[in-house]
Amino acid sequence: MSNEVQMKKTLGLTGVTVNAMALIAPGAFLWLTFQMQSAQVDTAGNSTAGDMFSGLILALTLAFLTAISYAKLAEVYPEAGTGSSYYFAEQSFLNKEINIGHFSRLAKFVVGWFSHLYYWVYPGVMVAMFATMINYIAGQFGINLPIPLQILIAFVFSGITGAVAYRGINGSTVTAILINVIQIVSLVFVTVLALIYRTTNPEHVVFVHPSMIDVITPHSMSAIIFQATIAILLLVGFETTTALGAESKSPKHISRGVILSLVIQGLIFYIFEYFGANAWLNNSYVVDKHIGLDAAAASGAPIGDMVKNLGDVLLHNSGFALMILVAVTVGIAIFGTTLACMNTGVRVTYAMSKDKEVPSALGILHHHHATPHNGVWAITIASAIIGGIGVISIKNLTAVTLLSNVGTFILYGMTCLITLVAFLRHPQHNKFTHVVIPILGFLANLGMLLAVIYLSILGGGDTRTAALMAIVATVVWTVLGVVYMLSNSKATGQKIIAKA
């Protein structure tokens, strides 16, 4: 093992893009988050699920505003390596034209610390969702997995994913390509079936949305905002290309990969599948005496229920077999998503360790695989623990999801502000892309963060409890960051704010 080992530049535009696409996995997230979105209620206890599609559009708008900021930063700082926003923060504050370099260490530490709240929690959310999916499938065979066994499944799944991440980014890229092909084919097939069912109505059902126009029509601004607080989980990952700079053959691949991954997975496939799934929802869908959207909220996997219905009605009673097949593709996609986020998370940690902002052991590269292997095992253990907590209840799962999303909103919002600083008095300064878009992106992310805080104070039922748990965890992480930076600064002799 040696600190002198260097990461290898092996990724082209395809490799960079598909690694991000694997994280923005529409084939997995429709299955994984539809229940949480169906179960969400506003502060008065009323369902917000009727605005699920509109909430996705709002989250997609926020994502594109942020993605443009990331792309612009990647262009102006092509040497970022594994640092992503952590590196962008330091370099933008070192801009000699604005004389705020004495804040550069503080800026990059804050960004790096909150990056962990996103990148190190998100894989745990995926681990929990995988175990939850396995429990649903087992239930279709009449087997009810006890919570301890679900926790064990979460631990094993986390360990397997970590083992792949340990071996390096090339193996992860091949895996990502296969996963993207499998999930896209699967989701397009199922969504087409859902739209055929809607247009032909073979069972003469009453649909939740009286018309397909109603699916995309906004009904309540507050419901849209609340739905977007969950929907952002579907879209995060486009920025992960900016942590692959040390392994990319060209800096141009990084900025292009940011936008391409979001366009393909978010703008095309997410919109298509969410439209189809919401168009299918009908009042003949019953789970434990709950009907329609309430049934989706009560089900362990409403999309699994939808696939069974579509297979039985449209494909000669093959619903069960089709559901199992789709569940397998979802499981594969979850694996790819977890792997992609682990790869990004440990690379940001690696960048911080090289600056002695986190323990140096996390910055050691494996002599053969050139991966930050200590960081890989650390994030694997963290993911297993978070996943084990998440499988205990839908409340816990929503809480860790919102915690990851809070980290996302903070990181994305700060990155938008960094873009403003980076291009202030820059020779390529453009008022629209370097001022207007970052400001709108910051305000959108701030709005989502405030919405989660609002839900934690005034929300209803488990939604309020989950949001409150996420906010408390964020406060605890913030306090730990302050304590760690103070103690680390004293131990290393580094000043938090250098002399001007």
VEXTIVEX-564239 format. One record per residue (C-alpha): residue in three letters; x, y, z. Coordinates in steps of 0.05 Angstrom, whole numbers, always signed. Example, Ala and Ser with C-alpha at 12.3 -4.5 7.8 and 13.67 -1.06 7.14 Angstrom:
# residues 2
{residuo->Ala; u->+246; v->-90; w->+156} $
{residuo->Ser; u->+273; v->-21; w->+143} $
This chain:
# residues 500
{residuo->Met; u->+0; v->+0; w->+0} $
{residuo->Ser; u->+27; v->+68; w->-18} $
{residuo->Asn; u->+5; v->+140; w->-19} $
{residuo->Glu; u->+44; v->+148; w->-85} $
{residuo->Val; u->-5; v->+104; w->-124} $
{residuo->Gln; u->-44; v->+146; w->-175} $
{residuo->Met; u->-113; v->+136; w->-204} $
{residuo->Lys; u->-113; v->+116; w->-277} $
{residuo->Lys; u->-146; v->+157; w->-333} $
{residuo->Thr; u->-189; v->+103; w->-366} $
{residuo->Leu; u->-258; v->+135; w->-374} $
{residuo->Gly; u->-284; v->+165; w->-438} $
{residuo->Leu; u->-349; v->+204; w->-446} $
{residuo->Thr; u->-389; v->+139; w->-446} $
{residuo->Gly; u->-356; v->+114; w->-382} $
{residuo->Val; u->-366; v->+181; w->-346} $
{residuo->Thr; u->-438; v->+187; w->-368} $
{residuo->Val; u->-461; v->+116; w->-353} $
{residuo->Asn; u->-432; v->+119; w->-283} $
{residuo->Ala; u->-477; v->+179; w->-269} $
{residuo->Met; u->-535; v->+146; w->-306} $
{residuo->Ala; u->-529; v->+85; w->-262} $
{residuo->Leu; u->-540; v->+130; w->-201} $
{residuo->Ile; u->-601; v->+165; w->-233} $
{residuo->Ala; u->-634; v->+97; w->-242} $
{residuo->Pro; u->-706; v->+105; w->-266} $
{residuo->Gly; u->-716; v->+30; w->-272} $
{residuo->Ala; u->-705; v->+25; w->-197} $
{residuo->Phe; u->-733; v->+88; w->-167} $
{residuo->Leu; u->-804; v->+83; w->-195} $
{residuo->Trp; u->-808; v->+17; w->-157} $
{residuo->Leu; u->-772; v->+44; w->-95} $
{residuo->Thr; u->-802; v->+112; w->-83} $
{residuo->Phe; u->-874; v->+107; w->-108} $
{residuo->Gln; u->-898; v->+82; w->-41} $
{residuo->Met; u->-865; v->+140; w->-3} $
{residuo->Gln; u->-893; v->+190; w->-53} $
{residuo->Ser; u->-962; v->+160; w->-48} $
{residuo->Ala; u->-960; v->+161; w->+28} $
{residuo->Gln; u->-937; v->+233; w->+35} $
{residuo->Val; u->-986; v->+281; w->+68} $
{residuo->Asp; u->-986; v->+357; w->+78} $
{residuo->Thr; u->-990; v->+395; w->+143} $
{residuo->Ala; u->-1065; v->+384; w->+146} $
{residuo->Gly; u->-1058; v->+309; w->+136} $
{residuo->Asn; u->-1082; v->+311; w->+64} $
{residuo->Ser; u->-1049; v->+269; w->+11} $
{residuo->Thr; u->-1001; v->+305; w->-37} $
{residuo->Ala; u->-996; v->+245; w->-84} $
{residuo->Gly; u->-1042; v->+275; w->-137} $
{residuo->Asp; u->-985; v->+322; w->-154} $
{residuo->Met; u->-931; v->+268; w->-159} $
{residuo->Phe; u->-917; v->+283; w->-233} $
{residuo->Ser; u->-915; v->+359; w->-222} $
{residuo->Gly; u->-868; v->+348; w->-162} $
{residuo->Leu; u->-822; v->+310; w->-208} $
{residuo->Ile; u->-822; v->+367; w->-258} $
{residuo->Leu; u->-803; v->+416; w->-202} $
{residuo->Ala; u->-747; v->+371; w->-178} $
{residuo->Leu; u->-723; v->+363; w->-250} $
{residuo->Thr; u->-722; v->+439; w->-258} $
{residuo->Leu; u->-680; v->+445; w->-195} $
{residuo->Ala; u->-634; v->+390; w->-219} $
{residuo->Phe; u->-621; v->+423; w->-286} $
{residuo->Leu; u->-607; v->+491; w->-254} $
{residuo->Thr; u->-556; v->+457; w->-209} $
{residuo->Ala; u->-528; v->+413; w->-265} $
{residuo->Ile; u->-512; v->+473; w->-307} $
{residuo->Ser; u->-473; v->+503; w->-249} $
{residuo->Tyr; u->-434; v->+438; w->-240} $
{residuo->Ala; u->-419; v->+435; w->-315} $
{residuo->Lys; u->-393; v->+506; w->-316} $
{residuo->Leu; u->-349; v->+494; w->-255} $
{residuo->Ala; u->-321; v->+431; w->-286} $
{residuo->Glu; u->-302; v->+471; w->-348} $
{residuo->Val; u->-265; v->+526; w->-310} $
{residuo->Tyr; u->-232; v->+477; w->-261} $
{residuo->Pro; u->-214; v->+416; w->-303} $
{residuo->Glu; u->-160; v->+396; w->-253} $
{residuo->Ala; u->-211; v->+381; w->-198} $
{residuo->Gly; u->-194; v->+307; w->-198} $
{residuo->Thr; u->-236; v->+271; w->-145} $
{residuo->Gly; u->-255; v->+333; w->-107} $
{residuo->Ser; u->-318; v->+356; w->-144} $
{residuo->Ser; u->-352; v->+413; w->-104} $
{residuo->Tyr; u->-299; v->+407; w->-50} $
{residuo->Tyr; u->-245; v->+428; w->-98} $
{residuo->Phe; u->-290; v->+479; w->-134} $
{residuo->Ala; u->-303; v->+515; w->-68} $
{residuo->Glu; u->-228; v->+522; w->-52} $
{residuo->Gln; u->-209; v->+547; w->-121} $
{residuo->Ser; u->-266; v->+596; w->-128} $
{residuo->Phe; u->-249; v->+629; w->-62} $
{residuo->Leu; u->-176; v->+633; w->-83} $
{residuo->Asn; u->-197; v->+678; w->-140} $
{residuo->Lys; u->-148; v->+736; w->-135} $
{residuo->Glu; u->-196; v->+784; w->-168} $
{residuo->Ile; u->-242; v->+784; w->-107} $
{residuo->Asn; u->-192; v->+776; w->-49} $
{residuo->Ile; u->-229; v->+726; w->-5} $
{residuo->Gly; u->-176; v->+671; w->-6} $
{residuo->His; u->-170; v->+672; w->+70} $
{residuo->Phe; u->-239; v->+638; w->+72} $
{residuo->Ser; u->-219; v->+582; w->+23} $
{residuo->Arg; u->-205; v->+528; w->+75} $
{residuo->Leu; u->-270; v->+542; w->+113} $
{residuo->Ala; u->-310; v->+542; w->+48} $
{residuo->Lys; u->-282; v->+476; w->+22} $
{residuo->Phe; u->-289; v->+441; w->+90} $
{residuo->Val; u->-362; v->+461; w->+97} $
{residuo->Val; u->-376; v->+436; w->+27} $
{residuo->Gly; u->-337; v->+371; w->+37} $
{residuo->Trp; u->-369; v->+357; w->+105} $
{residuo->Phe; u->-440; v->+365; w->+80} $
{residuo->Ser; u->-422; v->+324; w->+17} $
{residuo->His; u->-417; v->+265; w->+65} $
{residuo->Leu; u->-488; v->+277; w->+89} $
{residuo->Tyr; u->-510; v->+263; w->+18} $
{residuo->Tyr; u->-458; v->+214; w->-11} $
{residuo->Trp; u->-451; v->+171; w->+52} $
{residuo->Val; u->-525; v->+167; w->+70} $
{residuo->Tyr; u->-552; v->+156; w->+0} $
{residuo->Pro; u->-521; v->+86; w->-9} $
{residuo->Gly; u->-553; v->+66; w->+58} $
{residuo->Val; u->-621; v->+88; w->+31} $
{residuo->Met; u->-610; v->+42; w->-29} $
{residuo->Val; u->-589; v->-15; w->+15} $
{residuo->Ala; u->-653; v->-8; w->+56} $
{residuo->Met; u->-695; v->-5; w->-6} $
{residuo->Phe; u->-663; v->-68; w->-33} $
{residuo->Ala; u->-679; v->-106; w->+31} $
{residuo->Thr; u->-750; v->-79; w->+30} $
{residuo->Met; u->-758; v->-103; w->-42} $
{residuo->Ile; u->-733; v->-173; w->-24} $
{residuo->Asn; u->-784; v->-174; w->+33} $
{residuo->Tyr; u->-840; v->-156; w->-17} $
{residuo->Ile; u->-819; v->-211; w->-65} $
{residuo->Ala; u->-816; v->-262; w->-8} $
{residuo->Gly; u->-886; v->-241; w->+12} $
{residuo->Gln; u->-911; v->-260; w->-58} $
{residuo->Phe; u->-890; v->-331; w->-40} $
{residuo->Gly; u->-925; v->-328; w->+27} $
{residuo->Ile; u->-860; v->-316; w->+66} $
{residuo->Asn; u->-856; v->-258; w->+115} $
{residuo->Leu; u->-784; v->-241; w->+130} $
{residuo->Pro; u->-773; v->-218; w->+202} $
{residuo->Ile; u->-738; v->-151; w->+212} $
{residuo->Pro; u->-672; v->-182; w->+236} $
{residuo->Leu; u->-668; v->-222; w->+171} $
{residuo->Gln; u->-682; v->-160; w->+130} $
{residuo->Ile; u->-626; v->-124; w->+168} $
{residuo->Leu; u->-580; v->-183; w->+151} $
{residuo->Ile; u->-599; v->-177; w->+78} $
{residuo->Ala; u->-581; v->-103; w->+80} $
{residuo->Phe; u->-513; v->-119; w->+110} $
{residuo->Val; u->-498; v->-173; w->+59} $
{residuo->Phe; u->-520; v->-129; w->+0} $
{residuo->Ser; u->-477; v->-72; w->+25} $
{residuo->Gly; u->-417; v->-118; w->+32} $
{residuo->Ile; u->-424; v->-146; w->-39} $
{residuo->Thr; u->-430; v->-75; w->-68} $
{residuo->Gly; u->-370; v->-52; w->-29} $
{residuo->Ala; u->-329; v->-111; w->-55} $
{residuo->Val; u->-342; v->-89; w->-127} $
{residuo->Ala; u->-325; v->-16; w->-111} $
{residuo->Tyr; u->-260; v->-41; w->-79} $
{residuo->Arg; u->-237; v->-70; w->-146} $
{residuo->Gly; u->-239; v->-4; w->-184} $
{residuo->Ile; u->-278; v->+41; w->-230} $
{residuo->Asn; u->-268; v->+1; w->-294} $
{residuo->Gly; u->-307; v->-59; w->-269} $
{residuo->Ser; u->-359; v->-10; w->-242} $
{residuo->Thr; u->-366; v->+22; w->-312} $
{residuo->Val; u->-378; v->-45; w->-347} $
{residuo->Thr; u->-430; v->-61; w->-294} $
{residuo->Ala; u->-462; v->+7; w->-303} $
{residuo->Ile; u->-470; v->-2; w->-378} $
{residuo->Leu; u->-504; v->-69; w->-370} $
{residuo->Ile; u->-549; v->-43; w->-315} $
{residuo->Asn; u->-571; v->+18; w->-356} $
{residuo->Val; u->-590; v->-25; w->-416} $
{residuo->Ile; u->-629; v->-75; w->-374} $
{residuo->Gln; u->-668; v->-24; w->-334} $
{residuo->Ile; u->-685; v->+21; w->-393} $
{residuo->Val; u->-712; v->-38; w->-434} $
{residuo->Ser; u->-752; v->-61; w->-373} $
{residuo->Leu; u->-783; v->+6; w->-355} $
{residuo->Val; u->-802; v->+24; w->-427} $
{residuo->Phe; u->-837; v->-43; w->-435} $
{residuo->Val; u->-876; v->-37; w->-370} $
{residuo->Thr; u->-894; v->+36; w->-382} $
{residuo->Val; u->-920; v->+20; w->-452} $
{residuo->Leu; u->-964; v->-34; w->-421} $
{residuo->Ala; u->-990; v->+16; w->-370} $
{residuo->Leu; u->-1009; v->+65; w->-425} $
{residuo->Ile; u->-1043; v->+10; w->-466} $
{residuo->Tyr; u->-1083; v->-8; w->-404} $
{residuo->Arg; u->-1103; v->+65; w->-394} $
{residuo->Thr; u->-1124; v->+77; w->-466} $
{residuo->Thr; u->-1162; v->+10; w->-474} $
{residuo->Asn; u->-1188; v->+4; w->-402} $
{residuo->Pro; u->-1200; v->-72; w->-410} $
{residuo->Glu; u->-1229; v->-80; w->-340} $
{residuo->His; u->-1274; v->-18; w->-345} $
{residuo->Val; u->-1245; v->+13; w->-282} $
{residuo->Val; u->-1249; v->+84; w->-255} $
{residuo->Phe; u->-1181; v->+118; w->-258} $
{residuo->Val; u->-1153; v->+161; w->-201} $
{residuo->His; u->-1137; v->+215; w->-252} $
{residuo->Pro; u->-1200; v->+226; w->-293} $
{residuo->Ser; u->-1159; v->+243; w->-355} $
{residuo->Met; u->-1087; v->+235; w->-377} $
{residuo->Ile; u->-1082; v->+311; w->-379} $
{residuo->Asp; u->-1100; v->+310; w->-304} $
{residuo->Val; u->-1037; v->+269; w->-291} $
{residuo->Ile; u->-993; v->+327; w->-312} $
{residuo->Thr; u->-1038; v->+384; w->-287} $
{residuo->Pro; u->-1014; v->+419; w->-223} $
{residuo->His; u->-1067; v->+418; w->-168} $
{residuo->Ser; u->-1033; v->+449; w->-107} $
{residuo->Met; u->-968; v->+488; w->-103} $
{residuo->Ser; u->-954; v->+465; w->-32} $
{residuo->Ala; u->-966; v->+392; w->-53} $
{residuo->Ile; u->-919; v->+400; w->-112} $
{residuo->Ile; u->-864; v->+427; w->-66} $
{residuo->Phe; u->-874; v->+372; w->-15} $
{residuo->Gln; u->-872; v->+319; w->-70} $
{residuo->Ala; u->-808; v->+349; w->-97} $
{residuo->Thr; u->-774; v->+339; w->-29} $
{residuo->Ile; u->-777; v->+264; w->-43} $
{residuo->Ala; u->-773; v->+267; w->-119} $
{residuo->Ile; u->-703; v->+298; w->-117} $
{residuo->Leu; u->-678; v->+230; w->-93} $
{residuo->Leu; u->-696; v->+204; w->-163} $
{residuo->Leu; u->-651; v->+254; w->-199} $
{residuo->Val; u->-589; v->+263; w->-157} $
{residuo->Gly; u->-525; v->+235; w->-186} $
{residuo->Phe; u->-514; v->+277; w->-248} $
{residuo->Glu; u->-459; v->+314; w->-211} $
{residuo->Thr; u->-420; v->+250; w->-195} $
{residuo->Thr; u->-383; v->+257; w->-261} $
{residuo->Thr; u->-345; v->+315; w->-229} $
{residuo->Ala; u->-313; v->+267; w->-179} $
{residuo->Leu; u->-285; v->+224; w->-236} $
{residuo->Gly; u->-238; v->+277; w->-263} $
{residuo->Ala; u->-176; v->+238; w->-240} $
{residuo->Glu; u->-200; v->+178; w->-281} $
{residuo->Ser; u->-228; v->+215; w->-342} $
{residuo->Lys; u->-188; v->+219; w->-407} $
{residuo->Ser; u->-212; v->+290; w->-422} $
{residuo->Pro; u->-240; v->+347; w->-379} $
{residuo->Lys; u->-294; v->+359; w->-432} $
{residuo->His; u->-324; v->+291; w->-415} $
{residuo->Ile; u->-339; v->+314; w->-345} $
{residuo->Ser; u->-381; v->+375; w->-362} $
{residuo->Arg; u->-417; v->+339; w->-419} $
{residuo->Gly; u->-431; v->+278; w->-376} $
{residuo->Val; u->-465; v->+321; w->-323} $
{residuo->Ile; u->-518; v->+345; w->-372} $
{residuo->Leu; u->-524; v->+282; w->-414} $
{residuo->Ser; u->-538; v->+236; w->-356} $
{residuo->Leu; u->-594; v->+282; w->-331} $
{residuo->Val; u->-625; v->+291; w->-400} $
{residuo->Ile; u->-627; v->+217; w->-414} $
{residuo->Gln; u->-650; v->+191; w->-347} $
{residuo->Gly; u->-689; v->+250; w->-320} $
{residuo->Leu; u->-719; v->+288; w->-378} $
{residuo->Ile; u->-734; v->+227; w->-421} $
{residuo->Phe; u->-744; v->+164; w->-380} $
{residuo->Tyr; u->-769; v->+190; w->-313} $
{residuo->Ile; u->-822; v->+234; w->-345} $
{residuo->Phe; u->-845; v->+175; w->-388} $
{residuo->Glu; u->-850; v->+124; w->-333} $
{residuo->Tyr; u->-882; v->+170; w->-281} $
{residuo->Phe; u->-934; v->+191; w->-331} $
{residuo->Gly; u->-950; v->+118; w->-347} $
{residuo->Ala; u->-953; v->+95; w->-274} $
{residuo->Asn; u->-998; v->+152; w->-252} $
{residuo->Ala; u->-1043; v->+141; w->-313} $
{residuo->Trp; u->-1053; v->+68; w->-292} $
{residuo->Leu; u->-1075; v->+82; w->-220} $
{residuo->Asn; u->-1147; v->+63; w->-212} $
{residuo->Asn; u->-1200; v->+50; w->-160} $
{residuo->Ser; u->-1200; v->-26; w->-171} $
{residuo->Tyr; u->-1130; v->-27; w->-141} $
{residuo->Val; u->-1142; v->-49; w->-69} $
{residuo->Val; u->-1092; v->-65; w->-13} $
{residuo->Asp; u->-1118; v->-80; w->+57} $
{residuo->Lys; u->-1184; v->-45; w->+41} $
{residuo->His; u->-1147; v->+17; w->+16} $
{residuo->Ile; u->-1164; v->+40; w->-54} $
{residuo->Gly; u->-1125; v->+75; w->-109} $
{residuo->Leu; u->-1072; v->+122; w->-83} $
{residuo->Asp; u->-1085; v->+99; w->-12} $
{residuo->Ala; u->-1072; v->+28; w->-35} $
{residuo->Ala; u->-1006; v->+50; w->-65} $
{residuo->Ala; u->-988; v->+81; w->+2} $
{residuo->Ala; u->-1005; v->+17; w->+39} $
{residuo->Ser; u->-970; v->-31; w->-8} $
{residuo->Gly; u->-898; v->-55; w->+0} $
{residuo->Ala; u->-887; v->-44; w->-74} $
{residuo->Pro; u->-944; v->-11; w->-113} $
{residuo->Ile; u->-906; v->-17; w->-179} $
{residuo->Gly; u->-900; v->-92; w->-167} $
{residuo->Asp; u->-976; v->-93; w->-158} $
{residuo->Met; u->-984; v->-54; w->-223} $
{residuo->Val; u->-939; v->-101; w->-262} $
{residuo->Lys; u->-978; v->-161; w->-237} $
{residuo->Asn; u->-1043; v->-129; w->-259} $
{residuo->Leu; u->-1016; v->-111; w->-327} $
{residuo->Gly; u->-988; v->-181; w->-338} $
{residuo->Asp; u->-1052; v->-215; w->-318} $
{residuo->Val; u->-1098; v->-171; w->-359} $
{residuo->Leu; u->-1056; v->-157; w->-421} $
{residuo->Leu; u->-1008; v->-217; w->-425} $
{residuo->His; u->-1052; v->-278; w->-411} $
{residuo->Asn; u->-1046; v->-283; w->-335} $
{residuo->Ser; u->-971; v->-277; w->-334} $
{residuo->Gly; u->-971; v->-222; w->-281} $
{residuo->Phe; u->-933; v->-259; w->-227} $
{residuo->Ala; u->-877; v->-281; w->-273} $
{residuo->Leu; u->-872; v->-211; w->-302} $
{residuo->Met; u->-869; v->-180; w->-233} $
{residuo->Ile; u->-812; v->-226; w->-212} $
{residuo->Leu; u->-775; v->-210; w->-277} $
{residuo->Val; u->-783; v->-135; w->-267} $
{residuo->Ala; u->-763; v->-141; w->-194} $
{residuo->Val; u->-698; v->-175; w->-215} $
{residuo->Thr; u->-682; v->-117; w->-262} $
{residuo->Val; u->-698; v->-68; w->-205} $
{residuo->Gly; u->-651; v->-106; w->-159} $
{residuo->Ile; u->-596; v->-101; w->-210} $
{residuo->Ala; u->-609; v->-26; w->-219} $
{residuo->Ile; u->-607; v->-15; w->-143} $
{residuo->Phe; u->-539; v->-49; w->-142} $
{residuo->Gly; u->-514; v->-3; w->-197} $
{residuo->Thr; u->-541; v->+59; w->-161} $
{residuo->Thr; u->-510; v->+39; w->-95} $
{residuo->Leu; u->-443; v->+24; w->-128} $
{residuo->Ala; u->-441; v->+90; w->-166} $
{residuo->Cys; u->-455; v->+131; w->-103} $
{residuo->Met; u->-403; v->+92; w->-63} $
{residuo->Asn; u->-351; v->+106; w->-117} $
{residuo->Thr; u->-367; v->+180; w->-114} $
{residuo->Gly; u->-371; v->+185; w->-38} $
{residuo->Val; u->-303; v->+154; w->-25} $
{residuo->Arg; u->-270; v->+197; w->-78} $
{residuo->Val; u->-293; v->+262; w->-45} $
{residuo->Thr; u->-269; v->+234; w->+21} $
{residuo->Tyr; u->-203; v->+216; w->-12} $
{residuo->Ala; u->-195; v->+289; w->-35} $
{residuo->Met; u->-208; v->+314; w->+35} $
{residuo->Ser; u->-158; v->+264; w->+65} $
{residuo->Lys; u->-103; v->+290; w->+19} $
{residuo->Asp; u->-114; v->+358; w->+51} $
{residuo->Lys; u->-114; v->+327; w->+121} $
{residuo->Glu; u->-186; v->+348; w->+131} $
{residuo->Val; u->-207; v->+276; w->+148} $
{residuo->Pro; u->-163; v->+219; w->+174} $
{residuo->Ser; u->-105; v->+205; w->+126} $
{residuo->Ala; u->-121; v->+130; w->+125} $
{residuo->Leu; u->-181; v->+146; w->+81} $
{residuo->Gly; u->-133; v->+174; w->+28} $
{residuo->Ile; u->-90; v->+112; w->+18} $
{residuo->Leu; u->-98; v->+79; w->-51} $
{residuo->His; u->-95; v->+4; w->-62} $
{residuo->His; u->-29; v->-14; w->-96} $
{residuo->His; u->-63; v->-55; w->-150} $
{residuo->His; u->-135; v->-30; w->-158} $
{residuo->Ala; u->-117; v->+44; w->-146} $
{residuo->Thr; u->-180; v->+53; w->-104} $
{residuo->Pro; u->-185; v->+88; w->-36} $
{residuo->His; u->-198; v->+20; w->-5} $
{residuo->Asn; u->-202; v->+42; w->+68} $
{residuo->Gly; u->-255; v->+92; w->+48} $
{residuo->Val; u->-292; v->+38; w->+9} $
{residuo->Trp; u->-298; v->-7; w->+70} $
{residuo->Ala; u->-317; v->+52; w->+115} $
{residuo->Ile; u->-374; v->+73; w->+69} $
{residuo->Thr; u->-395; v->+0; w->+63} $
{residuo->Ile; u->-402; v->-6; w->+138} $
{residuo->Ala; u->-439; v->+61; w->+142} $
{residuo->Ser; u->-486; v->+39; w->+87} $
{residuo->Ala; u->-501; v->-27; w->+122} $
{residuo->Ile; u->-518; v->+9; w->+187} $
{residuo->Ile; u->-562; v->+62; w->+154} $
{residuo->Gly; u->-595; v->+8; w->+112} $
{residuo->Gly; u->-609; v->-34; w->+173} $
{residuo->Ile; u->-643; v->+26; w->+206} $
{residuo->Gly; u->-683; v->+40; w->+144} $
{residuo->Val; u->-715; v->-29; w->+137} $
{residuo->Ile; u->-746; v->-26; w->+206} $
{residuo->Ser; u->-806; v->+16; w->+182} $
{residuo->Ile; u->-830; v->+61; w->+126} $
{residuo->Lys; u->-822; v->+119; w->+175} $
{residuo->Asn; u->-748; v->+103; w->+184} $
{residuo->Leu; u->-739; v->+94; w->+109} $
{residuo->Thr; u->-771; v->+161; w->+96} $
{residuo->Ala; u->-727; v->+193; w->+150} $
{residuo->Val; u->-661; v->+168; w->+120} $
{residuo->Thr; u->-686; v->+187; w->+51} $
{residuo->Leu; u->-701; v->+258; w->+74} $
{residuo->Leu; u->-634; v->+261; w->+110} $
{residuo->Ser; u->-598; v->+244; w->+45} $
{residuo->Asn; u->-641; v->+296; w->+9} $
{residuo->Val; u->-625; v->+350; w->+61} $
{residuo->Gly; u->-551; v->+336; w->+48} $
{residuo->Thr; u->-566; v->+341; w->-27} $
{residuo->Phe; u->-602; v->+408; w->-21} $
{residuo->Ile; u->-546; v->+437; w->+22} $
{residuo->Leu; u->-491; v->+413; w->-25} $
{residuo->Tyr; u->-527; v->+434; w->-89} $
{residuo->Gly; u->-545; v->+502; w->-60} $
{residuo->Met; u->-474; v->+515; w->-38} $
{residuo->Thr; u->-448; v->+493; w->-107} $
{residuo->Cys; u->-493; v->+544; w->-140} $
{residuo->Leu; u->-464; v->+598; w->-95} $
{residuo->Ile; u->-394; v->+574; w->-112} $
{residuo->Thr; u->-410; v->+583; w->-185} $
{residuo->Leu; u->-428; v->+656; w->-172} $
{residuo->Val; u->-362; v->+667; w->-136} $
{residuo->Ala; u->-321; v->+628; w->-188} $
{residuo->Phe; u->-344; v->+670; w->-246} $
{residuo->Leu; u->-345; v->+738; w->-212} $
{residuo->Arg; u->-300; v->+781; w->-255} $
{residuo->His; u->-281; v->+720; w->-296} $
{residuo->Pro; u->-261; v->+735; w->-369} $
{residuo->Gln; u->-315; v->+687; w->-393} $
{residuo->His; u->-368; v->+718; w->-348} $
{residuo->Asn; u->-439; v->+708; w->-375} $
{residuo->Lys; u->-497; v->+740; w->-336} $
{residuo->Phe; u->-547; v->+685; w->-353} $
{residuo->Thr; u->-506; v->+621; w->-343} $
{residuo->His; u->-460; v->+649; w->-288} $
{residuo->Val; u->-509; v->+693; w->-249} $
{residuo->Val; u->-582; v->+681; w->-264} $
{residuo->Ile; u->-580; v->+605; w->-266} $
{residuo->Pro; u->-537; v->+597; w->-203} $
{residuo->Ile; u->-582; v->+645; w->-165} $
{residuo->Leu; u->-645; v->+608; w->-187} $
{residuo->Gly; u->-611; v->+542; w->-170} $
{residuo->Phe; u->-593; v->+566; w->-101} $
{residuo->Leu; u->-663; v->+592; w->-87} $
{residuo->Ala; u->-694; v->+527; w->-112} $
{residuo->Asn; u->-650; v->+485; w->-67} $
{residuo->Leu; u->-661; v->+531; w->-8} $
{residuo->Gly; u->-736; v->+526; w->-20} $
{residuo->Met; u->-733; v->+450; w->-18} $
{residuo->Leu; u->-692; v->+452; w->+47} $
{residuo->Leu; u->-742; v->+499; w->+79} $
{residuo->Ala; u->-799; v->+453; w->+57} $
{residuo->Val; u->-768; v->+394; w->+94} $
{residuo->Ile; u->-759; v->+438; w->+156} $
{residuo->Tyr; u->-831; v->+461; w->+149} $
{residuo->Leu; u->-855; v->+389; w->+146} $
{residuo->Ser; u->-815; v->+372; w->+208} $
{residuo->Ile; u->-851; v->+427; w->+247} $
{residuo->Leu; u->-921; v->+426; w->+219} $
{residuo->Gly; u->-927; v->+362; w->+179} $
{residuo->Gly; u->-976; v->+306; w->+192} $
{residuo->Gly; u->-967; v->+234; w->+215} $
{residuo->Asp; u->-904; v->+195; w->+199} $
{residuo->Thr; u->-884; v->+248; w->+147} $
{residuo->Arg; u->-873; v->+298; w->+204} $
{residuo->Thr; u->-836; v->+248; w->+247} $
{residuo->Ala; u->-790; v->+227; w->+190} $
{residuo->Ala; u->-775; v->+299; w->+172} $
{residuo->Leu; u->-761; v->+316; w->+244} $
{residuo->Met; u->-713; v->+257; w->+250} $
{residuo->Ala; u->-676; v->+281; w->+188} $
{residuo->Ile; u->-669; v->+352; w->+214} $
{residuo->Val; u->-643; v->+329; w->+282} $
{residuo->Ala; u->-592; v->+284; w->+247} $
{residuo->Thr; u->-570; v->+343; w->+204} $
{residuo->Val; u->-560; v->+386; w->+266} $
{residuo->Val; u->-520; v->+331; w->+300} $
{residuo->Trp; u->-476; v->+324; w->+237} $
{residuo->Thr; u->-465; v->+399; w->+236} $
{residuo->Val; u->-443; v->+401; w->+309} $
{residuo->Leu; u->-396; v->+342; w->+296} $
{residuo->Gly; u->-366; v->+380; w->+238} $
{residuo->Val; u->-353; v->+442; w->+280} $
{residuo->Val; u->-321; v->+401; w->+336} $
{residuo->Tyr; u->-279; v->+361; w->+286} $
{residuo->Met; u->-253; v->+421; w->+249} $
{residuo->Leu; u->-234; v->+457; w->+313} $
{residuo->Ser; u->-197; v->+397; w->+341} $
{residuo->Asn; u->-164; v->+379; w->+274} $
{residuo->Ser; u->-141; v->+451; w->+264} $
{residuo->Lys; u->-109; v->+451; w->+333} $
{residuo->Ala; u->-75; v->+384; w->+319} $
{residuo->Thr; u->-48; v->+403; w->+250} $
{residuo->Gly; u->-34; v->+476; w->+264} $
{residuo->Gln; u->-78; v->+499; w->+206} $
{residuo->Lys; u->-118; v->+563; w->+213} $
{residuo->Ile; u->-192; v->+560; w->+198} $
{residuo->Ile; u->-190; v->+630; w->+169} $
{residuo->Ala; u->-122; v->+653; w->+144} $
{residuo->Lys; u->-98; v->+724; w->+151} $
{residuo->Ala; u->-122; v->+769; w->+95} $
